[in-house]
Amino acid sequence: MPQASADPVGEPVAARLSGPLFRDDAPAPAPVAPAEETAVLPPLRTEAPPMSNQAPVPDPAAPVPPAATGKAPKGGRDLRAAIGVGLGLGALVVASLFIVKWLFVGVVAAVVVIGMWELTSRLSESKGIRVPRPPLAVGGVGMLVAAYLGGPESALVALALTALAVLVWRMSEPPEDYLRDVTAGIFTAFYVPFLATFVMLMLAAHDGPQRVVLFLVLTVCSDTGAYAAGSRFGRHKLAPRISPGKTREGLVGAVLLCMLVGALGMNLMIDRASWWQGLVLGACVAVSATLGDLGESMIKRDLGIKDMGTLLPGHGGLMDRLDSLLPTAPIVWLVLVGFVGAG
């Protein structure tokens, strides 16, 4: 049987599957074609491919993918639902503000209790942290009422009593992870109801509804300005490790829009206020709202979740809407007190 010969570089010709088996049988070299004709073309198929390689015939009964229907993917936001829910919440807040102040206190109390339930539920699911909920619910409502009736000192006393109640309530369970659970409980009491007490302090002023509306409008303007500027001009990430979607250009847009609306709002809605004070207020709100959003993003990343809940279509949970409002409330209250007094 003939042996495989080696080519000039020593490689056996038989090992080269693309060439002839014997070098003596190789055909004479073909004339060199022009440059444009030397491209190697795939071999032409002379028969139809087997049925297993053909593209499957679409099934009319099969579900249509989201891209073909124009709807948002499952992991995205439903923009129409988000706008509808936002308008509904805004109408509820405005109606309760200007009808009876105590009705607004009840709305805020319900939001605070639901927000704490969402936060403690995610802590339990993701970290196994058992936060005492009954003392938080009672203490949270008590903080709001105390702030509305008695001012900031009463709110601080209510916070201290709530923290003490959390410590005592947790004693009824085994001592394992006691420090972890009560620490999370005290954090929840501060983060949700205590920060919300500053909304009650604004409400207690003689022009309280106007102050609360200005606070809410400026916080919404911060999110709106950041989204508009970031989606159009965003190039530089603000905090990529925390919230990759936020950009420095978006922050600039939030500051500019908040300053503009703040100047108009302070001049038209707040007694004895000047337009330049609104510029300061708007800038402070844009910064605090952004930091609040980043703060909750840190919490959600630590817990490994995308949203705090699913109560609000297009938004997630209530805590996903409170992330900017809660840390902004004490800033707005403090700036208004410094410029025009407590009212």
C-alpha positions in Angstrom: 0.0 0.0 0.0 1.5 3.4 -0.9 2.8 5.5 1.9 1.7 9.1 2.5 4.5 11.5 1.4 5.4 14.7 3.3 5.0 18.2 2.0 8.0 20.6 2.0 7.4 21.6 5.6 7.2 18.0 6.8 3.5 17.6 7.3 2.0 14.4 6.0 -0.2 15.0 3.1 -2.6 12.3 4.2 -3.3 14.2 7.4 -4.6 17.2 5.4 -8.2 16.3 4.8 -8.7 19.1 2.3 -6.0 18.0 -0.2 -5.5 14.8 -2.4 -4.3 11.6 -0.7 -1.3 11.2 -3.0 0.8 14.1 -4.2 1.4 12.4 -7.6 -2.4 12.4 -8.2 -2.7 16.2 -7.7 -4.1 17.9 -10.8 -2.1 20.5 -12.6 -2.2 23.9 -11.1 -5.1 26.0 -12.6 -4.3 29.4 -14.1 -4.5 32.2 -11.6 -7.8 34.1 -11.9 -8.1 37.8 -11.5 -8.1 39.2 -7.9 -11.8 39.6 -7.8 -12.4 36.0 -8.8 -10.0 34.3 -6.3 -12.4 34.5 -3.4 -13.2 31.1 -1.9 -16.9 30.4 -2.3 -18.7 27.7 -0.3 -19.7 24.6 -2.3 -23.1 24.8 -4.0 -25.8 22.6 -2.6 -27.3 20.4 -5.3 -30.0 18.9 -3.2 -32.4 20.2 -0.6 -31.3 20.0 3.0 -32.9 17.4 5.2 -36.2 18.4 6.8 -34.6 18.5 10.3 -32.4 21.5 9.2 -35.2 23.5 7.7 -36.7 26.5 9.6 -39.7 25.4 11.6 -43.1 26.5 10.3 -44.5 29.1 12.8 -47.5 27.8 14.8 -50.4 30.2 14.6 -51.5 29.2 18.1 -48.0 29.9 19.6 -47.8 33.0 21.8 -46.5 36.1 20.1 -43.2 37.4 21.6 -43.4 40.8 23.5 -41.4 42.6 20.8 -44.1 41.8 18.2 -46.9 43.0 20.4 -45.3 46.4 21.3 -45.8 45.7 25.0 -43.0 46.2 27.5 -41.0 43.0 28.4 -41.8 41.3 31.6 -38.8 42.8 33.4 -39.4 46.3 32.2 -41.8 49.1 33.3 -45.3 49.5 31.9 -45.2 53.3 31.2 -49.0 53.7 30.9 -49.6 51.9 34.1 -46.9 53.9 35.8 -48.4 57.2 34.7 -51.9 56.1 35.6 -50.9 55.0 39.1 -48.9 58.2 39.6 -51.8 60.4 38.6 -54.1 58.4 40.9 -51.8 58.8 43.9 -51.4 62.5 43.2 -55.1 63.0 43.1 -55.6 61.2 46.4 -52.9 63.2 48.1 -54.1 66.6 46.8 -57.7 65.8 47.7 -56.9 64.7 51.2 -54.7 67.7 51.7 -57.2 70.4 50.9 -60.3 68.7 52.3 -59.3 67.7 55.8 -55.7 67.7 57.1 -56.4 64.7 59.3 -57.4 62.7 56.2 -54.0 63.3 54.8 -52.5 62.2 58.1 -54.4 58.9 57.7 -53.1 58.5 54.1 -49.5 59.0 55.2 -50.0 56.6 58.1 -51.3 53.9 55.7 -48.4 54.5 53.3 -45.9 54.3 56.1 -47.3 51.0 57.5 -47.3 49.4 54.0 -43.8 50.7 53.4 -42.5 49.1 56.6 -44.2 45.9 55.8 -42.5 45.8 52.3 -39.1 46.5 53.8 -39.3 44.0 56.6 -40.7 41.4 54.2 -37.7 41.8 51.9 -35.3 41.7 54.9 -36.9 38.4 56.0 -36.9 36.8 52.6 -33.4 37.8 51.6 -31.5 37.9 54.8 -33.6 35.9 57.3 -33.9 39.0 59.5 -37.0 38.8 61.8 -38.0 42.4 62.5 -40.8 42.9 65.1 -43.7 44.3 63.1 -46.4 45.1 65.6 -44.4 47.7 67.6 -43.1 49.2 64.4 -46.7 49.7 63.0 -48.0 51.2 66.3 -44.9 53.3 66.9 -44.8 54.5 63.3 -48.4 55.8 63.4 -47.7 57.3 66.8 -44.7 59.2 65.5 -46.8 60.8 62.7 -49.5 61.8 65.1 -47.0 63.1 67.7 -45.2 65.2 65.1 -48.4 66.7 63.8 -49.7 67.6 67.2 -46.6 68.2 69.2 -43.7 69.1 66.9 -40.2 67.7 66.4 -39.6 67.0 70.1 -42.7 64.8 70.3 -41.6 62.9 67.2 -38.2 62.2 68.8 -39.8 60.9 72.0 -42.1 58.6 69.9 -39.0 57.3 68.0 -37.3 56.5 71.2 -40.3 54.7 72.6 -40.7 52.7 69.4 -37.1 51.6 69.5 -37.6 50.5 73.2 -40.7 48.6 72.1 -38.8 46.8 69.4 -36.1 45.7 71.9 -38.7 44.4 74.4 -40.9 42.7 71.8 -38.0 40.7 70.3 -37.2 39.3 73.7 -40.2 36.9 73.4 -38.2 34.9 70.8 -35.0 32.9 71.1 -31.9 35.0 71.7 -30.1 34.0 68.4 -29.6 37.0 66.1 -31.3 39.3 68.6 -28.9 42.1 68.0 -29.3 41.8 64.2 -33.1 41.8 64.4 -33.5 44.8 66.7 -30.9 46.8 64.8 -32.9 46.2 61.6 -36.1 47.1 63.4 -34.7 50.4 64.7 -33.3 51.2 61.3 -36.8 50.6 59.8 -38.4 52.9 62.4 -36.0 55.7 61.5 -35.9 55.2 57.8 -39.7 55.1 57.1 -41.9 56.6 59.8 -39.4 59.0 61.4 -38.4 60.6 58.1 -42.1 60.8 57.2 -42.8 62.9 60.4 -41.2 65.9 58.7 -44.1 65.8 56.2 -46.4 66.1 59.3 -44.3 69.0 60.5 -44.8 70.8 57.2 -48.5 70.0 57.3 -48.9 71.6 60.8 -48.0 75.1 59.5 -50.8 77.5 58.6 -49.9 77.1 54.9 -49.2 73.4 55.4 -51.0 72.0 52.3 -49.0 74.4 50.1 -45.7 73.4 51.7 -46.5 69.7 51.2 -47.5 70.2 47.6 -44.3 72.1 46.9 -42.3 69.3 48.5 -44.0 66.7 46.4 -43.8 68.6 43.2 -40.1 69.4 43.6 -39.3 65.7 44.3 -41.2 64.6 41.2 -39.4 67.3 39.2 -36.1 65.9 40.3 -37.0 62.5 38.9 -38.4 64.0 35.8 -35.5 66.3 35.1 -33.0 63.5 35.7 -34.8 61.2 33.4 -35.2 63.7 30.6 -31.6 65.0 30.6 -30.1 61.6 31.3 -31.9 59.9 28.4 -31.0 62.7 26.0 -27.6 63.8 27.0 -26.4 61.1 29.5 -22.8 60.1 28.8 -21.0 59.9 32.2 -22.2 57.6 34.9 -23.0 59.1 38.3 -22.6 56.0 40.4 -22.2 52.9 38.2 -21.7 50.5 41.0 -24.9 51.5 42.7 -27.3 52.6 39.9 -25.9 52.2 36.4 -28.8 54.2 34.8 -28.0 57.5 36.6 -25.7 60.0 34.9 -24.1 63.2 35.8 -26.0 64.9 33.0 -29.2 63.6 34.6 -28.3 65.2 37.9 -27.7 68.5 36.2 -31.1 68.3 34.6 -32.7 67.5 37.9 -31.0 70.5 39.6 -32.0 72.9 36.8 -35.6 71.8 36.7 -36.0 71.8 40.4 -34.5 75.3 40.7 -36.8 76.6 38.1 -39.9 75.1 39.6 -38.7 76.0 43.1 -38.4 79.7 42.3 -41.9 79.7 40.8 -43.4 77.7 43.7 -41.8 79.6 46.5 -42.9 82.9 45.0 -46.5 81.8 44.3 -47.3 79.3 47.1 -45.4 80.2 50.2 -46.1 83.3 52.3 -43.2 85.8 52.7 -41.0 83.8 50.4 -38.7 85.1 47.6 -37.9 83.5 44.2 -34.2 83.2 45.0 -35.1 81.1 48.1 -36.8 78.7 45.7 -33.6 78.4 43.7 -31.8 77.2 46.9 -34.7 74.9 47.8 -34.8 73.4 44.4 -31.0 72.6 44.3 -31.2 71.0 47.8 -34.2 68.8 46.7 -32.4 67.6 43.6 -29.4 66.5 45.6 -31.3 64.9 48.4 -33.7 63.1 46.1 -30.8 61.7 44.1 -29.0 60.5 47.3 -32.2 59.0 48.6 -32.7 57.0 45.3 -29.1 55.8 45.5 -29.5 54.9 49.1 -32.5 52.6 48.4 -30.6 51.2 45.4 -27.8 50.2 47.8 -30.3 48.4 50.0 -31.9 46.5 47.1 -28.5 45.5 45.8 -27.5 44.2 49.2 -30.8 42.2 49.3 -30.4 41.0 45.7 -33.8 42.3 44.6 -35.1 44.7 41.9 -38.1 46.1 43.6 -39.4 46.3 47.2 -42.8 45.1 46.2 -45.4 44.7 43.4 -48.3 46.8 44.9 -48.1 49.6 42.3 -48.2 48.5 38.6 -45.3 50.1 36.7 -43.6 51.3 39.9 -42.9 48.3 42.0 -43.7 48.8 45.7 -44.6 51.8 47.8 -41.0 51.9 49.1 -39.8 52.3 45.5 -41.8 55.5 45.3 -40.8 56.7 48.8 -37.0 56.4 48.2 -36.7 60.0 47.1 -39.5 61.4 49.2 -38.3 60.2 52.6 -34.8 61.8 52.8 -36.1 64.9 51.0 -38.8 65.7 53.6 -36.4 66.8 56.4 -34.4 68.9 53.9 -37.5 70.8 52.7 -38.8 71.3 56.2 -35.4 72.6 57.4 -35.0 75.0 54.4 -38.6 76.3 54.8 -38.1 76.9 58.5 -34.9 78.7 57.9 -36.4 81.0 55.2 -40.0 81.7 56.3 -40.3 80.0 59.7 -42.2 77.0 61.0 -45.6 78.7 60.3 
